[in-house]
Amino acid sequence: MYAVIKSGGKQYRVESGAKLRVEALAAEVGANVSFEQVLLVGAGDGVKVGAPFVSGALVRATVVGHGRDEKLRIFKLRRRKHYQKSQGHRQSYTEVRIDDIVQG
């Protein structure tokens, strides 16, 4: 069984037991979180598609840890104009383990 969930403006395909990095959630390590925005639930040949969400569907997960991704370097340059700008960014994430997918 698998599902497609929406979290932090992105969509993820998840299965039971899988680990997943989503945008930072305000939850402690070891806490249980649930994703109510389930776009699709599939089991075998049967697929249930929501409009926009599947009613009654739920994905339960456990927070494994928090962290930050590698630094991205942003460098802007206008040639012959004596303009250059350097910037960096590190995105925070939360790693979750998918425990259960409940169909609606």
Buried (B, 14 or more C-beta within 10 A) or exposed (E): BBBBBBBEEEEBEBEBEEEBBBEEBEBEEEEEBEBEBBBBBBEEEEEBEBEEBBEEBBBBBBBBEBEEEEEEEEEEEEEEEEEEEEEEEEEEBBBBBBBEBBBE
